[in-house]
Amino acid sequence: VRRMKRLARMTVGLASRAMAYLPADAAVHGIFMGTGWGALSETHDFLDKLYASNEFFTSPIDFVGTVHNAPAGQVAIREKIEGPNVTMTGGDASFEQALLAADHLGCDGRPVLVGGADEHHPRFSALFDPSTLMDDTPSDGGGMLLVQADDQPGLTLTPAFMGVNDGVD
């Protein structure tokens, strides 16, 4: 965890919070993640070191973090999730794509994690999404759900487990 940067740390934290609702005798079958732009901090650091060294040196740790599926992979390793591990990167529609992937891959009614997260980067965010320039206070954001597929046709994912006194009505 100490080598992870913002997006991976955020994703692991969101997953840990969602997994707290999982009964001890249940297991998560897969993780489906959406991220509009991936790990911008790692990508920036990788490219910065690459160009500063005249394309000779860079950090392997930063390179691994530039892979869009790296945050979901960290969750799968930490939580011992052995089923599908899918990350969608379709801009603003990434979370919805992750939901559709979770529904289409089925998972036989077993619980899966479905989430979305993105980080704000002072240099890259405005390049990839000019609407971020309208924000008074740029910020990271994300969420993670523990869901399972229903037997009904179509997109029918439902909350897998609800905690007591979790503030959800």
DALINZI-V864258 format. One record per backbone hydrogen bond with DSSP energy under -0.5 kcal/mol. CO is the residue of the C=O (numbers start at 0). NH is the residue of the N-H. If there is no record, write none. Layout:
CO & NH
CO & NH
//
This chain:
0 & 3
4 & 8
5 & 9
6 & 10
7 & 11
8 & 12
9 & 13
10 & 14
11 & 15
12 & 16
13 & 17
14 & 18
15 & 19
17 & 20
18 & 21
22 & 25
29 & 112
30 & 85
31 & 114
32 & 87
33 & 116
35 & 90
37 & 39
38 & 42
39 & 43
40 & 44
41 & 45
42 & 46
43 & 47
44 & 48
45 & 49
46 & 50
47 & 51
48 & 52
49 & 54
49 & 55
50 & 53
57 & 59
58 & 62
59 & 63
60 & 64
61 & 65
62 & 65
62 & 66
63 & 66
66 & 69
68 & 72
69 & 73
70 & 74
71 & 75
72 & 76
73 & 77
74 & 78
75 & 79
75 & 80
76 & 79
79 & 81
83 & 30
85 & 32
87 & 34
89 & 92
90 & 93
92 & 96
93 & 97
94 & 98
95 & 99
96 & 100
97 & 101
98 & 102
99 & 103
100 & 104
101 & 105
102 & 105
104 & 106
105 & 108
106 & 109
110 & 28
110 & 29
111 & 146
112 & 31
113 & 144
114 & 33
115 & 142
117 & 140
120 & 124
122 & 126
123 & 127
124 & 128
128 & 131
129 & 132
130 & 133
131 & 134
140 & 117
142 & 115
144 & 113
144 & 146
145 & 159
145 & 160
146 & 111
147 & 157
153 & 155
155 & 149
157 & 147
162 & 165
166 & 168
//
